[in-house]
Amino acid sequence: MNESGSDMYGMQLEATERFREMGLAQLEQAAEQCCGCPLAGSRTNVVFGEGAPAADLMFIGEGPGFHEDQQGRPFVGRAGDLLTKMIEAMHFTRAEVYIGNIVKCRPPDNRNPTPEEATACLPYLLRQIELIKPRVLVLLGAVPLKHLFNKTGITRLRGSWLDYRGIQVMPTFHPAYLLRNPPAKREVWQDLQMVMKVLGKL
Ligand code: URA
């Protein structure tokens, strides 16, 4: 590992330690002040995440896009409208679930977060998961699969359960992909039905 790589992991450890005592509100305040990676310089708003603080079901996306950056809320653009429909089709409301992202600041031009950005931001998400204690995590697309499990191959891995510290994890396609490729909604619906079964909604 090069020097900046080891610095990055040192910073991640330091953040993990600092967040250990924080609740969600304090963690959100820390995120608002965060300058842990270059995305801080171009953000309009930090998009911390939102929803029920003890949600059974948590969704994890990639990172804020244009509308999310403008409003400071996750999944409020077109992909967000589709995610809301998916949540409602599962017999939940948006307020009953929790929605977060791998990075909390918008990557320029909606590119994927770099490994450095994801590493710097991950302690926030991991503490959110620890505090919310969802029964099921749904990973939306390849980016959370990569940064939470270091796995590639969303097409192969979607629809099969993973485990994160005792929490059942279902990887599926990202709603933005479904907007470009509507036939894939069928597979996502199969994945979400598996989640519904676990949560007593089916
Ligand atoms: N796409 C994401 O992955 N996250 C958002 O918050 C919005 C769009």
Boltz pocket constraint, residues with backbone or C-beta under 6 A from the ligand:
constraints:
  - pocket:
      binder: B
      contacts: [[A, 47], [A, 61], [A, 62], [A, 63], [A, 64], [A, 65], [A, 68], [A, 73], [A, 74], [A, 75], [A, 76], [A, 77], [A, 79], [A, 80], [A, 100], [A, 101], [A, 140]]
      max_distance: 6.0
